[in-house]
Amino acid sequence: RKAHTMPPEKKEIVKSLEGWASEWVLPLLKPVEQCWQPQNFLPDPSLPHEEFSHQVKELRERTKELPDEYFVVLVGDMVTEDALPTYQTMINNLDGVKDDSGTSPSPWAVWTRAWTAEENRHGDLLRTYLYLSGRVDMAKVEKTVHYLISAGMVSVSLFFIFYL
């Protein structure tokens, strides 16, 4: 049984859009050197200890009055970002998109890898921010992520995009 197959007519549509994706989607990808990085928004650990500690203290001061509901949403976002390898694996196995080697020049494969790299930065920023805030039990969050990724999952949104 072959997983993640599409009916031939849907595969044909995805393949027929490769030129469009190359022309209109891939140019939207910024070169890595032009992209923001999580460190741009976090305390700078390369500073002397006192300055770094002061920046962390300021971050904690700014977050201490935020409602718990904000942190629930941020944790949910971070967990979602951390599941991206699962999403990318699923996309890489779809007919018409296939990226068996992880280096395919297909515009869909190039976009998927770049999208995963972009989303990974979001997760890195959220994780570090939540950790430094001191407001979240990161051990429980990390266990949740571990369970999620190791159990595997199907992203409903990707299912609808590619199969309906």
N, C-alpha and C positions, 0 to 999 in steps of 0.2 A: 504494500500500500504506500503510495507516494503522498507525503504530507504537503500541505499548503499549495495544492494545485488549483488552478483557475480553469474555467471553461475556455476552450480555444478562442472564442470571440472576445473574452475579457483580456486574455493574454495579448491578443493582437492589438487591442486598444492601448494597453500599457506600452507595448513595443512601439506603436505608431507615435506615441507622445515623446519618444526619446529626443528627437530633434528639437521639439518645443522646449523640453526640459534643459537641454544644452544651451539653447539660445536665451531663455527667459528665467530659468531657475538658478542654474549654476553661477551666472554673473552676480547674483545676490550674495554669494558666499564671500565673506571678507578673508583676506590673507590672515594667517595666524597672528602675524606681527601687528595687525591693526585691530585685533580683538581685545576687549577688556579681559582682565584676568581677575579671579577672586581676590587676589592680594591687593588690587586697587581699592577695595572697599573695606578692608580689614586692618586691624592694628598691624604695624610693621615689625615683625620679629627681628629684623636686622638692625633695628635701633638699639642703643644701649638699654640695658635691662630696665632702668628707671623710666625711660621714655615709653618703652613698650608696655610696661606695667601700668603707666598712667593712661595710655590709650585703651587698655583693657578695662581699667577702672571707669573711664568715661563711657565706654560701650555699655558696661553693666549699669551705670547710673541712668543712661538713656532707656534701658530696657526694663528697669525694675518696676515701673508703673504701668507697663503695657498689660492689657488684660490677658489672661491665660488663653483665651480663644485665639488670639494672634499666634501664639506659639503652637497651638493645635494645628492651625492652617499651615504654618511654616514647616512643621514636622511632616505633615501630609505631603506637602510639595517636595520636601527633601527625599522622602521615601519613594515618591514617584520618580524623581530624577535618578535615584539609585537603581531603579529597576530598568533603566535604559538598555543595559546589555541584553536583557530579555527581549525588549522591543526590537532592537537591532537584529538579533538572531532570527526573530520571526520574519522581519522584513527581508532579510538576506535569503530566506528560504522560499520566498514567493516566486512563482513562475512570472517571468517578465521582468523581474527585478534582480534575481539571483546574483549573489556575490560570494560564491563558494570559496574563493581564495582570500577574500578580505582586501583585495587589491584591484578589483574589477574596474575598468575604465567606463563602464556603463554610467550614464548620468544619474540614474536612480541610485546606484551603489555609491557613487561619489557623494551625492546629496545625503544619503543615509549616514555615511561615516561622518560627514561634516556636521550634520544635525546632532548626532550622538556626542561629538566633541563639544558642541555648543551647550547642550543640555548638561553634560558632565560638569562644566564650569558652574552652572547654576547650583547643582548638588554640592559641589565643593564649597561654594560661598555659603550656602545655607547651613551646611554641617558645621563649618567653623564658627559662623555667627551664633548658632544655637549653643554650641559648646562653650564659647567665650561668654555668652550671656549668663551662664550658670542657672538658667531657669528650666532646663530640660534634663530629664534622666536619660543621658545619651546611651547608657548601657542597654536600656530597654528599647530605645530607638534602633540601635545597631542590631539587636536580636531580631526585631521586627523585619528589618531589611534582609538579614540573613535568611530568615524563614521565607520571606517573599521570593527572593531570588532562587533559593535552593528548591523551592516547591514548584517553580515555573508558573507562568500565567499567560493568559491570552488577553491582550489589550482590546477591549470592546471597540474603541474608536478605530483602531487599525483594521479590525474585522469588518466594520461597516465600510470603511474607505475602499478596501480591496475586494470584498466579496458580495456586496449588495448592489 
